[in-house]
Amino acid sequence: MAVTLTTTAAEHIRKSLTQRGKGVGLRFGVRKAGCSGWAYQIDYADEANASDLQFDADGVTVLIDPESLPFVDGTEIDYRRQGLNATFHFNNPNVKDSCGCGESFTV
């Protein structure tokens, strides 16, 4: 079981944590939402919870709550810049379908 980061994503996260001046890593998970059922949640983590699962991905700590892991196991997180837009992208092998707007998915 694992979640990985591309080199670009890891560099972006390390830079962001340095600019914030605090944080232990990236918190990644899912929540029920959208027209397809699940949506990703991603944020910087200032501390780890006792129940968090921790993965080291290219020198960055990724924290995942145990309930989210079955939905995101095997996911590669990328960070892409296209023109003026920059965002995280998720290559999740568990996704069976996603909504037209790309905000939610089904496993």
N, C-alpha and C positions, 0 to 999 in steps of 0.2 A: 504494500500500500504506500502510495506516495503522490505528492504534488510537486511539480517541477516549475522552474522559471527559465525563460530564455535569458541569455546574457543581457540583452537590451532591457528586459523587465527588471532583472536583478540590479543593474546599474541605476535605473530610474528610482527604484525603491531605496537603495543605499543613499543616493543623492537627496531624496525627499526626507529621509529620516535625519540626515545631517542638517538639512535646512530647518527642519522642525526643532532640532535641538533636543529631541527626546524620542523614545520609542524603542521597542525591542524587536519589532519585525512587522510582518503583514498578517492581518487577520482575514481569513478567507472562509466563506461558507455559503449556504443557500437559505432562502426563506420562501414560504408559500406566497406566490404573487403572480400577477399577469394572467394572460389568457391561456398559457400552456401549463401553468402549475407551479413552476419554480423559477426563482431569479437569483442571480449571484449577489452576494454581499462581500464587499472588499473594503478594508479600511486599515489604517495604521494602528498597531497595537502598542499601547504604552506599558502594558504588563500582561503576563500570561495568566490565564485562569487555571486553577488546579486540574480541571478536567480537560484542558486543551491538549490535543495531539500536536507535537512539534516536529517539523521537517526542516532540515537544512537544505536550501536550494541555492546553489551558487553563492554561498556565504551569507544568505539572508534567511532568517528564521520565519517560517510560515506556520501560523497557528490556526488550527481547525477544530471546531467543536465536534465531538464524536458523532452527533446526529447528522452532521453534514457530510462526513467522510464517504458514506456509500454513494452519494450523489456526485462527488468531485474526485474520487479516487482515480488516479491516472491522468488528471488534468495537467496540461502545460499552460502556464500563464505567460502571455506575451504582452509587450507594450509597443504600440505602433503610433507613429506620427504621420498624419496625412494632411498636408496643407496646414491649416490653422488648428486642426483637431488632433488631439492625442488622447489615447484611451487604452485600457487593458483589453485584451482579447483572450478568449478561453478556448483551448482545443481540448474538449472533454469527450473521451471515448464512450461515455455512458449516455450521451444525449441521443434520443431516438427521433425527436422532432422539436422544432422551435417555432415561435410565432412569427408572423410576417414582419413585425417591427424589430425583432431580435432581442427583445427585453426579457423574454422568459423561455423556458424549455421544458421538455418532458423526458423522463428517463424510463 
